């Protein structure tokens, strides 16, 4: 028996026969070339990129025929990366100046991308390097003359292990036969992981060295809850894993029965539970897990890995796809939250000493009015098809809100003049995620239709903690009294102005925090689809009066440890067991 620990990327437990497939990277040699062959190498590179584009277009057509249009976002993303002229120009410059072959130059270009992405704090955006790597790997394979191998068919009860799997590979998996996946690289926020969750396919990633083992055909257990992988489990371990699998599946089946039930407390108080999404494929998962729409749609993916900004029609297509995926529920679209630590390739950005406090989010949008209005027009046009809300990130003052709203009015005038329909009464909200916005919450509430608290950044900025810093991660404390007092102030300001208070950070998806957030008065929580049912389960066991008492009690303690101890002591045994 061999045991491995990886990253729990998609929940579920599976047992089957291990099949290792060869998805290793193409071996590339870098060598010096004569100066008179530079143009030949650049031509080889351009041809390989063109061949890869044709290959992806054919794959897109085939997948559309077999799987429909629902999951083609990933192929479109890879085609956009290929269309980025810098892939050729930067590699060509390396060929000219370094006098090295095209393959070596392309590898160096990829290394530059890796360095840039590695500096990004946001895990969702940092993982986007995997898309660039997948595309460049296809180009290198074409340059090497290796045929693009189709994804293999597998017999029933198969668990696939590979160095890496692309989203295109995932879409070609026969879900009747393949029970789970294991990869050597990747993480929870990679596109492969996101798609695995959307397809309800258990996945463990980051299991180094598993494809080097001589274990093809062995019995394997994949635990997408803990991140464990067990090869050739002994009898006791297998029985234990089987019981764990049965228990998980029973709990999930019982939870899924509650998906159609309203998110309401025992005393009749309604709280909206919505999803945080990045791609249209996640919309169906939000609804399947009992969510009532989307409280946060991140739009950054549309702007990354490309040399030109997306035009209005391209953005409209994506927003409409997302809106259709969650109809008839509302879709909350956050305007571009890029800049600083978040890579935005479609424009030139000056290097900043402290990007986390630099030109980013709403500051960046206001600094490029044409692009900002382009996004706003696309959002407004999507609002004609169903309920859509606009949300501005990283607001620090009244001036930013008023200026942003002016751009909305200008966008509305443009559309009216062109006879293009939109929701003229579209709701506009702001994210409260920095201390300045907390302090001004009462004033900001008069300017907008709703608040949405981004607790991930609010906690970081309030406590001056970089949560990606391993030395400080233990100090990232949602129950810190300063954070709780900020949340209370935000809700009071929102309700004082008659607008709803929403919360879309990671706190929303943690069942333990539900009594506090309910008791403080939040009207809406938005989280990953997989968390909705468990939060709903706790909500339906609470009363608003009891939650308010718990929330108020938390303010009687001065430390995180004291707050947490009090909170757990107030939760009933039944609720505590469901959290565990």
Helices and strands as residue ranges (DSSP letters): E 2-5, E 7-10, E 13-20, G 35-37, H 38-67, H 73-83, H 86-98, H 102-118, H 123-126, H 129-144, E 158-162, H 167-171, E 178-183, H 191-198, E 202-205, G 210-212, E 219-223, E 228-231, H 235-257, E 272-277, H 281-288, E 294-297, G 300-303, H 312-326, E 331-334, G 355-357, H 362-367, H 369-382, G 383-385, E 388-392, H 398-417, E 427-432, H 435-439, H 441-444, E 450-453, H 455-463, G 473-475, H 481-496, E 500-503, G 506-509, G 511-513, H 514-520, E 524-527, H 529-539, H 544-554, H 560-570, H 573-579
